[in-house]
Each structure stands twice: as C-alpha cells, then as structure tokens.
Amino acid sequence: MPLLSGRNEILIDDTVSRREMFSVIYKMKRNNEFEYFTDIQPTPSVADIIWNAVMEIKYAGLDPDSLDETLFVSPEKARDIKNIIKNYDLLLKAEKMTDYPGLIQMLLESGVSSREVLLLVPNSLKLRFIERKFIDKAFSRLR
C-alpha cells in the first residue's frame, strides 16, 4: 500500500477498507450503538452492503453531519449511517490510513493546481462526483 508523502498515512485499497468497515460495525453492535440496525448480525456480507452505501455518500462528497435525516427511511437509520461514517473515519485516522475518497478530499483541500500535476483523463472514463469536483477545481484554468 502506498505511503502518502508528507502525511505519514497509508492509502488503503477497497479490501482493507471493507475490513475496517466490518470492524466498525462489529464494535458498534457489541457496544449497542445502533438505533436502526439493532437486529443485524455483523457479518462480512452485511458490512459490504453498508460499506457500499457509505462509499456512495463519500464519493458524492457529502459530510456525514450534512446528511438530511428526512431523506432516509427513518431518522434512526440516518443517525446510524452518520455514526458509522464518523467511526470509520476515526478508525482510519487512528491507524494513519486513508481510503480513496479520503485521498480525493485531501487533494481538494490542499489546493493542488494544474501547474503541479499532469492529469490525463480519457473522455470515456466515468468519474464520480468528487473526482469531477477535484478535476474542475485543479484544472479549471486549462479548459
């Protein structure tokens, strides 16, 4: 896994990310921290389903605190998802890791400019929202 220069963090792949998500869900279940997911059994397949939902939120560039609870099936489910994301991010930070959406967010916040980076993106590549946001910000002068 690549070390992110200057940050002393490791960029993790999806396999490690999924494992960390399982760890978060297992711990939250053990500590009775769920309001909505009270009856789930923390298994790798359940963790994968939740991981997919969390990644969709992160790739959309959304902050867990900004998630509107009225858009979920119930406010309890929204609060559980928010807490899962927060606990997942805290775990990654404690272990000095970052996932791919975290890397893109880091680049957005760092203000990388087109003078420092050459980025070749084929037109056929389907970019996620956060990736398009990064490219628009870093390379807007070149269009």
Residue, then its C-alpha position, 0 to 999 in steps of 0.5 A: m500500500p502506498l505511503l502518502s508523502g508528507r502525511n505519514e498515512i497509508l492509502i488503503d485499497d477497497t479490501v482493507s477498507r471493507r475490513e475496517m468497515f466490518s470492524v466498525i460495525y462489529k464494535m458498534k453492535r457489541n457496544n449497542e450503538f445502533e438505533y436502526f440496525t439493532d437486529i443485524q448480525p455483523t457479518p462480512s456480507v452485511a458490512d459490504i452492503i453498508w460499506n457500499a452505501v457509505m462509499e456512495i455518500k463519500y464519493a458524492g462528497l457529502d459530510p456525514d453531519s450534512l446528511d438530511e435525516t428526512l431523506f432516509v427511511s427513518p431518522e434512526k437509520a440516518r443517525d446510524i449511517k452518520n455514526i458509522i461514517k464518523n467511526y470509520d473515519l476515526l478508525l482510519k485516522a487512528e491507524k494513519m490510513t486513508d481510503y480513496p475518497g479520503l485521498i480525493q478530499m485531501l487533494l481538494e483541500s490542499g489546493v493542488s493546481s494544474r501547474e503541479v500535476l499532469l492529469l490525463v483523463p480519457n473522455s470515456l472514463k466515468l468519474r464520480f462526483i468528487e473526482r469531477k469536483f477535484i478535476d474542475k477545481a485543479f484544472s479549471r484554468l486549462r479548459 
